[in-house]
Amino acid sequence: STGLCRCYRGYQQSDCSVECSGGASNPCSGHGVCLVDGACLCDLGYTSSTCGIECLGGVANPCSGHGECLQDGSCDCVFGYRGND
């Protein structure tokens, strides 16, 4: 035995004491990777602390490729572009 823990899905840290954002049963809302600290790194096209919000413009083309998806799912458009998505 190595003395190392192998965490169940949805838990992190060396002692498996940190539950992933979104909950252990659905870490990162199924749209991201749970990091060591329990925070989520969202897949492209998803946002929020739990990756549970789809960006405007859709997963295939978030913010129509001309902006940054914000935590609430809205877009911050690059200069020269405007609109909701």
MIDOSE-1310 file (N, C-alpha, C; in nm, 2 decimals, decimal comma, always signed):
residues 85
stgl	+0,08/-0,12/+0,00/+0,00/+0,00/+0,00/+0,09/+0,12/+0,00; +0,05/+0,22/-0,08/+0,13/+0,35/-0,09/+0,09/+0,45/+0,01; -0,02/+0,44/+0,08/-0,07/+0,54/+0,17/-0,14/+0,66/+0,10; -0,15/+0,65/-0,03/-0,22/+0,76/-0,10/-0,37/+0,72/-0,12
crcy	-0,45/+0,82/-0,12/-0,59/+0,80/-0,14/-0,63/+0,82/-0,29; -0,72/+0,74/-0,33/-0,77/+0,75/-0,46/-0,92/+0,79/-0,44; -0,94/+0,92/-0,48/-1,07/+0,98/-0,45/-1,19/+0,93/-0,53; -1,30/+0,92/-0,48/-1,42/+0,89/-0,55/-1,45/+1,01/-0,64
rgyq	-1,53/+0,98/-0,75/-1,57/+1,09/-0,84/-1,64/+1,20/-0,76; -1,60/+1,33/-0,79/-1,66/+1,44/-0,73/-1,58/+1,49/-0,60; -1,47/+1,43/-0,57/-1,39/+1,47/-0,45/-1,25/+1,49/-0,49; -1,18/+1,58/-0,42/-1,04/+1,61/-0,45/-0,96/+1,63/-0,32
qsdc	-0,84/+1,66/-0,33/-0,73/+1,68/-0,23/-0,67/+1,55/-0,19; -0,56/+1,55/-0,13/-0,49/+1,43/-0,09/-0,56/+1,34/+0,00; -0,66/+1,40/+0,08/-0,74/+1,31/+0,17/-0,88/+1,30/+0,12; -0,91/+1,35/+0,00/-1,05/+1,34/-0,06/-1,15/+1,42/+0,02
svec	-1,11/+1,53/+0,09/-1,20/+1,60/+0,17/-1,27/+1,72/+0,11; -1,23/+1,75/-0,02/-1,29/+1,86/-0,09/-1,39/+1,81/-0,19; -1,52/+1,86/-0,18/-1,62/+1,82/-0,28/-1,61/+1,92/-0,40; -1,62/+1,87/-0,52/-1,61/+1,95/-0,64/-1,73/+2,05/-0,65
sgga	-1,71/+2,16/-0,71/-1,82/+2,25/-0,73/-1,92/+2,18/-0,82; -2,05/+2,20/-0,79/-2,16/+2,14/-0,86/-2,20/+2,01/-0,78; -2,12/+1,97/-0,69/-2,16/+1,86/-0,60/-2,10/+1,73/-0,65; -2,08/+1,64/-0,56/-2,01/+1,51/-0,59/-2,08/+1,43/-0,69
snpc	-2,22/+1,43/-0,69/-2,29/+1,35/-0,78/-2,29/+1,41/-0,92; -2,26/+1,54/-0,94/-2,26/+1,60/-1,07/-2,15/+1,71/-1,08; -2,02/+1,67/-1,06/-1,91/+1,77/-1,05/-1,91/+1,85/-1,18; -1,89/+1,98/-1,16/-1,88/+2,08/-1,27/-2,00/+2,06/-1,36
sghg	-2,11/+2,02/-1,32/-2,23/+2,01/-1,39/-2,21/+1,92/-1,52; -2,11/+1,84/-1,52/-2,08/+1,75/-1,63/-2,02/+1,83/-1,75; -1,98/+1,96/-1,73/-1,93/+2,04/-1,84/-1,79/+2,10/-1,80; -1,71/+2,03/-1,73/-1,58/+2,08/-1,69/-1,50/+1,98/-1,62
vclv	-1,38/+2,02/-1,57/-1,29/+1,94/-1,50/-1,28/+1,99/-1,36; -1,29/+1,91/-1,26/-1,27/+1,95/-1,12/-1,12/+1,95/-1,09; -1,08/+2,07/-1,04/-0,94/+2,09/-1,01/-0,91/+2,04/-0,87; -0,78/+2,04/-0,83/-0,74/+1,99/-0,70/-0,81/+2,07/-0,59
dgac	-0,83/+2,20/-0,60/-0,89/+2,27/-0,50/-1,05/+2,27/-0,50; -1,10/+2,19/-0,59/-1,25/+2,17/-0,59/-1,32/+2,27/-0,69; -1,24/+2,36/-0,74/-1,30/+2,46/-0,84/-1,31/+2,39/-0,98; -1,39/+2,45/-1,06/-1,41/+2,39/-1,20/-1,33/+2,47/-1,30
lcdl	-1,28/+2,39/-1,40/-1,23/+2,45/-1,52/-1,33/+2,41/-1,63; -1,41/+2,50/-1,68/-1,52/+2,47/-1,76/-1,48/+2,44/-1,91; -1,56/+2,35/-1,97/-1,54/+2,32/-2,11/-1,58/+2,45/-2,19; -1,52/+2,46/-2,31/-1,56/+2,57/-2,40/-1,71/+2,58/-2,42
gyts	-1,76/+2,70/-2,40/-1,90/+2,72/-2,42/-1,98/+2,72/-2,29; -1,92/+2,69/-2,17/-1,99/+2,68/-2,05/-1,91/+2,78/-1,95; -1,99/+2,83/-1,85/-1,93/+2,92/-1,75/-2,00/+2,90/-1,62; -1,96/+2,98/-1,52/-2,00/+2,99/-1,38/-1,91/+2,90/-1,30
stcg	-1,92/+2,91/-1,17/-1,84/+2,84/-1,08/-1,86/+2,69/-1,09; -1,98/+2,65/-1,13/-2,02/+2,51/-1,15/-2,03/+2,46/-1,29; -1,99/+2,55/-1,39/-2,00/+2,52/-1,53/-2,14/+2,49/-1,57; -2,24/+2,54/-1,50/-2,38/+2,51/-1,53/-2,45/+2,60/-1,62
iecl	-2,38/+2,71/-1,67/-2,45/+2,80/-1,76/-2,38/+2,80/-1,90; -2,47/+2,78/-2,00/-2,42/+2,78/-2,14/-2,40/+2,92/-2,18; -2,29/+2,95/-2,25/-2,27/+3,08/-2,30/-2,36/+3,12/-2,41; -2,39/+3,25/-2,43/-2,47/+3,29/-2,54/-2,40/+3,26/-2,67
ggva	-2,47/+3,23/-2,77/-2,41/+3,19/-2,90/-2,40/+3,03/-2,91; -2,42/+2,97/-2,79/-2,42/+2,82/-2,79/-2,28/+2,76/-2,77; -2,28/+2,64/-2,74/-2,15/+2,56/-2,71/-2,06/+2,56/-2,83; -2,12/+2,55/-2,95/-2,04/+2,53/-3,07/-1,98/+2,67/-3,11
npcs	-2,04/+2,78/-3,07/-1,99/+2,91/-3,11/-2,01/+3,02/-3,00; -1,95/+3,00/-2,88/-1,98/+3,09/-2,77/-1,94/+3,24/-2,81; -2,03/+3,33/-2,78/-2,02/+3,47/-2,81/-1,98/+3,49/-2,96; -2,03/+3,40/-3,04/-2,01/+3,41/-3,19/-1,87/+3,42/-3,23
ghge	-1,78/+3,38/-3,14/-1,64/+3,39/-3,17/-1,58/+3,53/-3,16; -1,65/+3,62/-3,11/-1,61/+3,76/-3,11/-1,62/+3,82/-2,97; -1,60/+3,74/-2,87/-1,60/+3,80/-2,73/-1,57/+3,69/-2,63; -1,58/+3,74/-2,50/-1,55/+3,65/-2,39/-1,68/+3,62/-2,31
clqd	-1,70/+3,50/-2,28/-1,82/+3,45/-2,21/-1,79/+3,49/-2,06; -1,89/+3,56/-2,00/-1,88/+3,60/-1,86/-1,94/+3,50/-1,77; -1,92/+3,52/-1,64/-1,98/+3,42/-1,54/-2,13/+3,40/-1,55; -2,20/+3,50/-1,59/-2,35/+3,49/-1,60/-2,39/+3,44/-1,74
gscd	-2,30/+3,41/-1,83/-2,33/+3,35/-1,96/-2,35/+3,46/-2,06; -2,34/+3,59/-2,03/-2,35/+3,69/-2,12/-2,21/+3,71/-2,19; -2,20/+3,79/-2,29/-2,08/+3,81/-2,37/-2,02/+3,95/-2,35; -1,89/+3,96/-2,34/-1,82/+4,08/-2,34/-1,75/+4,09/-2,48
cvfg	-1,81/+4,16/-2,57/-1,77/+4,16/-2,71/-1,64/+4,24/-2,73; -1,56/+4,19/-2,83/-1,43/+4,26/-2,86/-1,47/+4,38/-2,94; -1,38/+4,48/-2,94/-1,40/+4,61/-3,01/-1,45/+4,59/-3,15; -1,55/+4,66/-3,19/-1,61/+4,65/-3,32/-1,73/+4,55/-3,34
yrgn	-1,76/+4,48/-3,23/-1,87/+4,39/-3,23/-1,97/+4,43/-3,11; -2,10/+4,40/-3,13/-2,19/+4,42/-3,03/-2,31/+4,33/-3,05; -2,39/+4,31/-2,95/-2,50/+4,22/-2,95/-2,50/+4,13/-2,83; -2,61/+4,05/-2,82/-2,62/+3,96/-2,71/-2,53/+3,84/-2,72
d	-2,51/+3,79/-2,84/-2,43/+3,67/-2,86/-2,33/+3,68/-2,97
